Amino acid sequence: MLKKVIGKFYSYPTILVVLIALVTLGISIQVALIAPPKVFEANGPIYTHYNNFVIFKHSFFHLVQGTDLYRLYPNEHADFFKYSPTFALLMAPIAALPVFPGLLIWNLLNTVVLSIALLRLFKDDSRKYVLSIGIVLLELITSTQNSQSNALIAGLIILAYVLRKENRIGLSVLLLLLTVFIKLFGVVAFAMYLLFPHKLKTAFYALVWGLVLILLPLLVIPPSELVFQYKSWFQLLKNDHDASLGLSVAGWVWTWFHVEAKSIVLVAGIVLFCIPLLKIRAYQQPAFQQLFLSSILLWIVIFNHKAESATFVIAVVGIAVWYFSGTQDRLSGLLLFLAIVFTVLSPTDLFPRFIRNQYVIPYTLKAVPCIFIWTKNIYDLIRFPTQPDKVAHLA
């Protein structure tokens, strides 16, 4: 019976997009209409389960009212708004809606964009698409329950890659820049354009679209206020950089080896990330491109000092792209298994709580399989053959 159901998905992969939308509807109903309020600290204020969405929604009103986007508003929501003034403006259509339809549209934007992006990436092999959704689904649900933007970022990065392959440079650059104006780490994904020709044209589009997006809030606020908002944003990010190590390589080094080396780890990560770019003759190989794309998706999570559990949907998408783009050998299968167990399942109720509390959380085990997979990915990229006949089985 299960084989028949999966076979239907192979034959009609777009059904999965509809299924993802229905799952999103169910999560949105549960979070907005059923889940009780929650607190983020003992005896603290009570907030909604969709606190992140409340932050995004209110950011638009703070922008047009001329108040500082980057200070706390404890009477409205917990935590800071950490996105760009442009993002606050782009929330206008959703902010104007009542809470539930706004939340539903926001969640659908995240889940459906990612689902369509994977469908476009694996359009020549529906089996890979279906299985990649299977790998990503639980992390996608976690991100959606937290009304996060991470699934949207992963989807936009993949769509930018797909559009660049189709030579639609302008739209590709715009989508990728949108990720930067959501979370700055999206800028890492611009490395993908090094694999393609017409770099000056790409840079031109990046400059034009970048200026448009930077100045877009001028539609609703004067220049002096926009300058103030950007200064406040960068000050928040600067202070935020020193706050924690997160579920990252730096966090892993600290929890396993008691060495705090955030800057050294970051520099090492940049160097290792760039080494495969020396394989210029492999740039045009689809398998090399997709392995590099997966490297980007993993890198922006495991080298993010603020990475939290809901961020890992980006890394798990990277794992799916990695597994279905490279050689599916025994080591890759083992690493995928470890990722499913420790990265995907460990935060859920399917995992024994005492193991999660005593080992998974204290030892940053959610991040560890992603770190190992990224290392294997870099190794495979460095060893990637440059002769097309030797990589035909990878494409």
Contacts in CASP RR format, 6 or more apart in sequence:
PFRMAT RR
TARGET T0000
AUTHOR 0000-0000-0000
METHOD contacts of the structure
MODEL  1
MLKKVIGKFYSYPTILVVLIALVTLGISIQVALIAPPKVFEANGPIYTHY
NNFVIFKHSFFHLVQGTDLYRLYPNEHADFFKYSPTFALLMAPIAALPVF
PGLLIWNLLNTVVLSIALLRLFKDDSRKYVLSIGIVLLELITSTQNSQSN
ALIAGLIILAYVLRKENRIGLSVLLLLLTVFIKLFGVVAFAMYLLFPHKL
KTAFYALVWGLVLILLPLLVIPPSELVFQYKSWFQLLKNDHDASLGLSVA
GWVWTWFHVEAKSIVLVAGIVLFCIPLLKIRAYQQPAFQQLFLSSILLWI
VIFNHKAESATFVIAVVGIAVWYFSGTQDRLSGLLLFLAIVFTVLSPTDL
FPRFIRNQYVIPYTLKAVPCIFIWTKNIYDLIRFPTQPDKVAHLA
6 130 0 8 1.000
8 15 0 8 1.000
9 15 0 8 1.000
9 16 0 8 1.000
9 126 0 8 1.000
9 130 0 8 1.000
10 126 0 8 1.000
10 127 0 8 1.000
10 130 0 8 1.000
11 126 0 8 1.000
13 119 0 8 1.000
13 126 0 8 1.000
13 129 0 8 1.000
13 130 0 8 1.000
14 119 0 8 1.000
16 115 0 8 1.000
16 119 0 8 1.000
16 129 0 8 1.000
16 130 0 8 1.000
16 133 0 8 1.000
17 112 0 8 1.000
17 115 0 8 1.000
17 116 0 8 1.000
17 119 0 8 1.000
20 111 0 8 1.000
20 112 0 8 1.000
20 115 0 8 1.000
20 133 0 8 1.000
20 140 0 8 1.000
21 108 0 8 1.000
21 111 0 8 1.000
21 112 0 8 1.000
23 111 0 8 1.000
23 141 0 8 1.000
24 104 0 8 1.000
24 107 0 8 1.000
24 108 0 8 1.000
24 110 0 8 1.000
24 111 0 8 1.000
24 112 0 8 1.000
24 144 0 8 1.000
25 104 0 8 1.000
25 108 0 8 1.000
27 107 0 8 1.000
27 141 0 8 1.000
27 144 0 8 1.000
27 145 0 8 1.000
28 100 0 8 1.000
28 103 0 8 1.000
28 104 0 8 1.000
28 107 0 8 1.000
28 144 0 8 1.000
30 145 0 8 1.000
31 49 0 8 1.000
31 50 0 8 1.000
31 103 0 8 1.000
31 145 0 8 1.000
31 147 0 8 1.000
32 48 0 8 1.000
32 49 0 8 1.000
32 50 0 8 1.000
32 99 0 8 1.000
32 100 0 8 1.000
32 103 0 8 1.000
32 104 0 8 1.000
33 100 0 8 1.000
35 49 0 8 1.000
36 49 0 8 1.000
37 46 0 8 1.000
37 47 0 8 1.000
37 48 0 8 1.000
37 49 0 8 1.000
38 46 0 8 1.000
38 47 0 8 1.000
38 48 0 8 1.000
38 49 0 8 1.000
39 45 0 8 1.000
39 46 0 8 1.000
39 47 0 8 1.000
40 47 0 8 1.000
40 51 0 8 1.000
40 78 0 8 1.000
40 79 0 8 1.000
45 74 0 8 1.000
45 75 0 8 1.000
45 78 0 8 1.000
47 54 0 8 1.000
47 77 0 8 1.000
47 78 0 8 1.000
48 54 0 8 1.000
49 145 0 8 1.000
50 99 0 8 1.000
50 103 0 8 1.000
50 147 0 8 1.000
51 77 0 8 1.000
51 78 0 8 1.000
51 79 0 8 1.000
51 147 0 8 1.000
52 146 0 8 1.000
52 147 0 8 1.000
52 148 0 8 1.000
52 149 0 8 1.000
53 102 0 8 1.000
53 103 0 8 1.000
53 106 0 8 1.000
53 147 0 8 1.000
54 76 0 8 1.000
54 77 0 8 1.000
55 77 0 8 1.000
55 79 0 8 1.000
55 80 0 8 1.000
55 81 0 8 1.000
56 81 0 8 1.000
56 83 0 8 1.000
56 87 0 8 1.000
56 88 0 8 1.000
56 91 0 8 1.000
56 94 0 8 1.000
56 95 0 8 1.000
56 106 0 8 1.000
56 147 0 8 1.000
56 149 0 8 1.000
57 91 0 8 1.000
57 94 0 8 1.000
57 95 0 8 1.000
57 99 0 8 1.000
57 102 0 8 1.000
58 73 0 8 1.000
58 76 0 8 1.000
58 77 0 8 1.000
58 81 0 8 1.000
58 95 0 8 1.000
59 69 0 8 1.000
59 81 0 8 1.000
59 83 0 8 1.000
59 87 0 8 1.000
59 88 0 8 1.000
59 91 0 8 1.000
59 95 0 8 1.000
60 88 0 8 1.000
60 89 0 8 1.000
60 91 0 8 1.000
60 92 0 8 1.000
60 95 0 8 1.000
61 95 0 8 1.000
62 68 0 8 1.000
62 69 0 8 1.000
62 73 0 8 1.000
62 81 0 8 1.000
62 88 0 8 1.000
63 69 0 8 1.000
63 85 0 8 1.000
63 88 0 8 1.000
63 89 0 8 1.000
63 217 0 8 1.000
63 220 0 8 1.000
63 221 0 8 1.000
63 229 0 8 1.000
64 220 0 8 1.000
64 221 0 8 1.000
66 221 0 8 1.000
66 225 0 8 1.000
68 228 0 8 1.000
68 229 0 8 1.000
68 232 0 8 1.000
69 81 0 8 1.000
69 85 0 8 1.000
69 88 0 8 1.000
69 229 0 8 1.000
69 232 0 8 1.000
69 233 0 8 1.000
70 80 0 8 1.000
70 81 0 8 1.000
70 82 0 8 1.000
70 229 0 8 1.000
70 232 0 8 1.000
70 233 0 8 1.000
70 235 0 8 1.000
70 236 0 8 1.000
71 80 0 8 1.000
71 232 0 8 1.000
72 79 0 8 1.000
72 80 0 8 1.000
80 236 0 8 1.000
81 88 0 8 1.000
82 183 0 8 1.000
82 233 0 8 1.000
82 236 0 8 1.000
82 237 0 8 1.000
82 240 0 8 1.000
83 149 0 8 1.000
83 181 0 8 1.000
83 182 0 8 1.000
83 183 0 8 1.000
84 181 0 8 1.000
84 182 0 8 1.000
84 233 0 8 1.000
85 217 0 8 1.000
85 221 0 8 1.000
85 226 0 8 1.000
85 229 0 8 1.000
85 230 0 8 1.000
85 233 0 8 1.000
86 181 0 8 1.000
86 213 0 8 1.000
86 214 0 8 1.000
86 216 0 8 1.000
86 217 0 8 1.000
87 181 0 8 1.000
87 182 0 8 1.000
88 217 0 8 1.000
89 216 0 8 1.000
89 217 0 8 1.000
89 219 0 8 1.000
89 220 0 8 1.000
90 181 0 8 1.000
90 216 0 8 1.000
94 102 0 8 1.000
94 105 0 8 1.000
94 106 0 8 1.000
97 105 0 8 1.000
103 147 0 8 1.000
106 147 0 8 1.000
107 144 0 8 1.000
107 147 0 8 1.000
109 152 0 8 1.000
110 143 0 8 1.000
110 144 0 8 1.000
110 148 0 8 1.000
110 149 0 8 1.000
110 150 0 8 1.000
110 151 0 8 1.000
110 152 0 8 1.000
111 140 0 8 1.000
111 144 0 8 1.000
111 151 0 8 1.000
113 151 0 8 1.000
113 152 0 8 1.000
113 155 0 8 1.000
113 156 0 8 1.000
113 159 0 8 1.000
114 136 0 8 1.000
114 140 0 8 1.000
114 151 0 8 1.000
114 152 0 8 1.000
114 154 0 8 1.000
114 155 0 8 1.000
114 158 0 8 1.000
114 313 0 8 1.000
114 317 0 8 1.000
115 133 0 8 1.000
116 155 0 8 1.000
116 159 0 8 1.000
117 154 0 8 1.000
117 155 0 8 1.000
117 156 0 8 1.000
117 158 0 8 1.000
117 159 0 8 1.000
117 162 0 8 1.000
118 129 0 8 1.000
118 132 0 8 1.000
118 133 0 8 1.000
118 136 0 8 1.000
118 155 0 8 1.000
118 158 0 8 1.000
118 317 0 8 1.000
118 320 0 8 1.000
119 129 0 8 1.000
120 158 0 8 1.000
120 159 0 8 1.000
120 162 0 8 1.000
121 129 0 8 1.000
121 158 0 8 1.000
121 161 0 8 1.000
121 162 0 8 1.000
121 290 0 8 1.000
121 321 0 8 1.000
122 128 0 8 1.000
122 129 0 8 1.000
122 132 0 8 1.000
122 324 0 8 1.000
123 129 0 8 1.000
125 324 0 8 1.000
128 324 0 8 1.000
131 320 0 8 1.000
131 324 0 8 1.000
132 317 0 8 1.000
132 320 0 8 1.000
132 321 0 8 1.000
132 324 0 8 1.000
135 316 0 8 1.000
135 319 0 8 1.000
135 320 0 8 1.000
135 323 0 8 1.000
135 336 0 8 1.000
135 340 0 8 1.000
135 344 0 8 1.000
136 313 0 8 1.000
136 316 0 8 1.000
136 317 0 8 1.000
136 320 0 8 1.000
138 344 0 8 1.000
138 345 0 8 1.000
138 348 0 8 1.000
139 312 0 8 1.000
139 313 0 8 1.000
139 316 0 8 1.000
139 317 0 8 1.000
139 343 0 8 1.000
139 344 0 8 1.000
140 151 0 8 1.000
140 313 0 8 1.000
142 309 0 8 1.000
142 310 0 8 1.000
142 312 0 8 1.000
142 313 0 8 1.000
142 347 0 8 1.000
143 150 0 8 1.000
143 151 0 8 1.000
143 310 0 8 1.000
143 313 0 8 1.000
144 151 0 8 1.000
146 310 0 8 1.000
148 310 0 8 1.000
148 311 0 8 1.000
148 313 0 8 1.000
149 182 0 8 1.000
149 183 0 8 1.000
150 310 0 8 1.000
150 311 0 8 1.000
150 312 0 8 1.000
150 313 0 8 1.000
150 314 0 8 1.000
151 313 0 8 1.000
151 314 0 8 1.000
152 182 0 8 1.000
153 179 0 8 1.000
153 182 0 8 1.000
153 183 0 8 1.000
153 186 0 8 1.000
153 314 0 8 1.000
154 297 0 8 1.000
154 313 0 8 1.000
154 314 0 8 1.000
154 317 0 8 1.000
154 318 0 8 1.000
155 317 0 8 1.000
156 175 0 8 1.000
156 176 0 8 1.000
156 178 0 8 1.000
156 179 0 8 1.000
157 176 0 8 1.000
157 179 0 8 1.000
157 186 0 8 1.000
157 189 0 8 1.000
157 293 0 8 1.000
157 296 0 8 1.000
157 297 0 8 1.000
158 293 0 8 1.000
158 317 0 8 1.000
158 321 0 8 1.000
159 172 0 8 1.000
159 175 0 8 1.000
160 172 0 8 1.000
160 173 0 8 1.000
160 175 0 8 1.000
160 176 0 8 1.000
160 179 0 8 1.000
160 189 0 8 1.000
160 192 0 8 1.000
161 172 0 8 1.000
161 192 0 8 1.000
161 289 0 8 1.000
161 293 0 8 1.000
163 169 0 8 1.000
163 171 0 8 1.000
163 172 0 8 1.000
163 175 0 8 1.000
164 172 0 8 1.000
164 192 0 8 1.000
164 193 0 8 1.000
164 196 0 8 1.000
165 196 0 8 1.000
165 289 0 8 1.000
169 198 0 8 1.000
169 201 0 8 1.000
169 202 0 8 1.000
169 205 0 8 1.000
170 205 0 8 1.000
170 209 0 8 1.000
173 193 0 8 1.000
173 202 0 8 1.000
173 205 0 8 1.000
173 206 0 8 1.000
173 209 0 8 1.000
174 205 0 8 1.000
174 209 0 8 1.000
176 186 0 8 1.000
176 189 0 8 1.000
176 190 0 8 1.000
177 206 0 8 1.000
177 209 0 8 1.000
177 210 0 8 1.000
177 213 0 8 1.000
178 213 0 8 1.000
179 186 0 8 1.000
179 189 0 8 1.000
180 186 0 8 1.000
180 187 0 8 1.000
181 213 0 8 1.000
184 237 0 8 1.000
185 300 0 8 1.000
185 304 0 8 1.000
186 300 0 8 1.000
188 273 0 8 1.000
188 296 0 8 1.000
188 299 0 8 1.000
188 300 0 8 1.000
189 296 0 8 1.000
189 300 0 8 1.000
190 206 0 8 1.000
191 273 0 8 1.000
191 274 0 8 1.000
191 277 0 8 1.000
191 292 0 8 1.000
191 296 0 8 1.000
192 289 0 8 1.000
192 292 0 8 1.000
192 293 0 8 1.000
192 296 0 8 1.000
193 199 0 8 1.000
193 202 0 8 1.000
194 277 0 8 1.000
194 283 0 8 1.000
195 283 0 8 1.000
195 284 0 8 1.000
195 288 0 8 1.000
195 289 0 8 1.000
195 292 0 8 1.000
196 202 0 8 1.000
196 283 0 8 1.000
215 226 0 8 1.000
217 226 0 8 1.000
217 229 0 8 1.000
218 226 0 8 1.000
221 229 0 8 1.000
240 306 0 8 1.000
241 305 0 8 1.000
243 305 0 8 1.000
243 306 0 8 1.000
244 305 0 8 1.000
244 306 0 8 1.000
245 251 0 8 1.000
245 254 0 8 1.000
245 260 0 8 1.000
245 262 0 8 1.000
245 305 0 8 1.000
246 304 0 8 1.000
246 305 0 8 1.000
246 306 0 8 1.000
246 307 0 8 1.000
246 308 0 8 1.000
246 364 0 8 1.000
247 307 0 8 1.000
247 308 0 8 1.000
247 309 0 8 1.000
247 311 0 8 1.000
247 312 0 8 1.000
247 364 0 8 1.000
247 366 0 8 1.000
247 367 0 8 1.000
248 265 0 8 1.000
248 301 0 8 1.000
248 302 0 8 1.000
248 303 0 8 1.000
248 304 0 8 1.000
248 305 0 8 1.000
248 307 0 8 1.000
248 364 0 8 1.000
248 367 0 8 1.000
249 265 0 8 1.000
249 269 0 8 1.000
249 302 0 8 1.000
249 303 0 8 1.000
249 367 0 8 1.000
249 371 0 8 1.000
250 260 0 8 1.000
250 261 0 8 1.000
250 262 0 8 1.000
250 265 0 8 1.000
250 266 0 8 1.000
250 303 0 8 1.000
250 305 0 8 1.000
251 305 0 8 1.000
251 364 0 8 1.000
251 367 0 8 1.000
252 364 0 8 1.000
252 367 0 8 1.000
252 368 0 8 1.000
252 371 0 8 1.000
253 259 0 8 1.000
253 260 0 8 1.000
253 261 0 8 1.000
253 265 0 8 1.000
254 260 0 8 1.000
255 362 0 8 1.000
255 363 0 8 1.000
255 364 0 8 1.000
256 363 0 8 1.000
256 364 0 8 1.000
262 305 0 8 1.000
265 303 0 8 1.000
266 303 0 8 1.000
269 299 0 8 1.000
269 303 0 8 1.000
272 378 0 8 1.000
273 295 0 8 1.000
273 299 0 8 1.000
273 378 0 8 1.000
275 378 0 8 1.000
275 381 0 8 1.000
275 382 0 8 1.000
276 292 0 8 1.000
276 295 0 8 1.000
276 378 0 8 1.000
276 381 0 8 1.000
276 382 0 8 1.000
276 384 0 8 1.000
279 288 0 8 1.000
279 381 0 8 1.000
279 382 0 8 1.000
279 384 0 8 1.000
279 386 0 8 1.000
281 386 0 8 1.000
282 288 0 8 1.000
282 384 0 8 1.000
282 385 0 8 1.000
282 386 0 8 1.000
282 391 0 8 1.000
283 289 0 8 1.000
285 384 0 8 1.000
285 386 0 8 1.000
285 388 0 8 1.000
285 391 0 8 1.000
285 394 0 8 1.000
285 395 0 8 1.000
286 395 0 8 1.000
287 325 0 8 1.000
287 326 0 8 1.000
287 384 0 8 1.000
287 391 0 8 1.000
287 394 0 8 1.000
287 395 0 8 1.000
288 381 0 8 1.000
288 384 0 8 1.000
288 391 0 8 1.000
290 321 0 8 1.000
290 325 0 8 1.000
290 326 0 8 1.000
291 322 0 8 1.000
291 325 0 8 1.000
291 326 0 8 1.000
291 377 0 8 1.000
291 380 0 8 1.000
291 381 0 8 1.000
291 384 0 8 1.000
292 381 0 8 1.000
293 318 0 8 1.000
293 321 0 8 1.000
293 325 0 8 1.000
294 318 0 8 1.000
294 319 0 8 1.000
294 321 0 8 1.000
294 322 0 8 1.000
294 325 0 8 1.000
294 377 0 8 1.000
295 322 0 8 1.000
295 374 0 8 1.000
295 377 0 8 1.000
295 378 0 8 1.000
295 381 0 8 1.000
297 314 0 8 1.000
297 315 0 8 1.000
297 317 0 8 1.000
297 318 0 8 1.000
297 321 0 8 1.000
298 315 0 8 1.000
298 318 0 8 1.000
298 319 0 8 1.000
298 322 0 8 1.000
298 370 0 8 1.000
298 373 0 8 1.000
298 374 0 8 1.000
298 377 0 8 1.000
299 374 0 8 1.000
300 314 0 8 1.000
301 307 0 8 1.000
301 311 0 8 1.000
301 312 0 8 1.000
301 314 0 8 1.000
301 315 0 8 1.000
301 367 0 8 1.000
301 370 0 8 1.000
302 315 0 8 1.000
302 367 0 8 1.000
302 370 0 8 1.000
302 371 0 8 1.000
302 374 0 8 1.000
304 311 0 8 1.000
307 367 0 8 1.000
309 347 0 8 1.000
309 366 0 8 1.000
312 343 0 8 1.000
312 366 0 8 1.000
312 367 0 8 1.000
312 370 0 8 1.000
315 343 0 8 1.000
315 370 0 8 1.000
316 339 0 8 1.000
316 343 0 8 1.000
316 344 0 8 1.000
316 370 0 8 1.000
319 336 0 8 1.000
319 339 0 8 1.000
319 343 0 8 1.000
319 369 0 8 1.000
319 370 0 8 1.000
319 373 0 8 1.000
322 373 0 8 1.000
322 377 0 8 1.000
323 332 0 8 1.000
323 333 0 8 1.000
323 336 0 8 1.000
325 394 0 8 1.000
326 332 0 8 1.000
326 380 0 8 1.000
326 394 0 8 1.000
327 380 0 8 1.000
327 393 0 8 1.000
327 394 0 8 1.000
331 376 0 8 1.000
332 376 0 8 1.000
335 369 0 8 1.000
335 372 0 8 1.000
335 373 0 8 1.000
335 376 0 8 1.000
336 373 0 8 1.000
338 368 0 8 1.000
338 369 0 8 1.000
338 372 0 8 1.000
339 369 0 8 1.000
339 370 0 8 1.000
339 373 0 8 1.000
341 369 0 8 1.000
342 360 0 8 1.000
342 365 0 8 1.000
342 366 0 8 1.000
342 368 0 8 1.000
342 369 0 8 1.000
343 366 0 8 1.000
343 367 0 8 1.000
343 369 0 8 1.000
343 370 0 8 1.000
345 351 0 8 1.000
346 355 0 8 1.000
346 356 0 8 1.000
346 360 0 8 1.000
346 365 0 8 1.000
346 366 0 8 1.000
347 356 0 8 1.000
347 360 0 8 1.000
347 366 0 8 1.000
351 360 0 8 1.000
359 365 0 8 1.000
360 366 0 8 1.000
384 391 0 8 1.000
385 391 0 8 1.000
END
